[in-house]
């Protein structure tokens, strides 16, 4: 195993890590390892859906909406300025 040193750690962050570790009966070092393990155990982009899928799933709870889409008109001829 390799070692790592973390410098310039904010005092409040270190205090919160110490309290979290103590509440779980672990050392600060073991708690930091566990946090890194949990954060890095999920692959990036895993279980990520695109924006349209996320909106669709959220709106499915309220039900669909049917919109009246007007028909398209024929394209007009360009104006002749000559």
N, C-alpha and C positions, 0 to 999 in steps of 0.2 A: 504494500500500500504506500501511497505517497502522502506527503504532508503539505499543508497549505497554511499560510499566515495571512490574516486579514488585518490590514492596517487602516488607521483613520476611521474606525467604527464609531458611529455616533453613540454618545453616552446613554441616551434614552433607549436606543435600539439594543445595546448590550444589556441594559437593565431588564428590558422586556424579555430578552432571550434567557437571562438568568432566572427570572420568575417563572417563565414557561417551563424551563428545564426542571426547576425545583418542584413544580406542581405535578410533573410527570415522573418524578423520581429519577431523573437522568442528570448527567453532567452537562454543562453548557456545550462541550465539544460533541457529545453524543446527540444532543438536541439539534445542533447545527447540521450534523450529518443526516439526521432523520428528515429535517426540513428540506435539505438538498435532494435527498432520495425521493421524497414525495413530489417535489416540484419537477424533477427531471424524469420521473417514471413514465409520464404521459408524453407520447411523441407530439411534436408541434403539428398543428393542423388536423390532429386526430379528433374525430367527432365534431368537426367544424363544418357548418353548412354555409352556403352562400347566403347573401342578404335576402334574396327573393324567397328562398326556402324558409328562413327564419320568420319573415313577415307572414308568409302563407300559414305556417303552423300556429302563429300567434292569433291570426285573424280567424282561423278555423273554429276556434272556441265560440266566437260570436255568430258565426254563420256567414254564408256567402252573400255577395251583393251582385245583382244583375243590373248592368247598365245598358240603356238604350244607345246603341251606336248608330248615328245617322249615316245614311248612304253617302257615298262620295259623288261629287259632281264631276262632269267631264272637264278636262283641262281647257282653259280658254286660250284662244290664239293670242300671241303677243301683240301689243299695240304697235302700230306702224307710225313712227314719228316723221316719216319722209314725205 
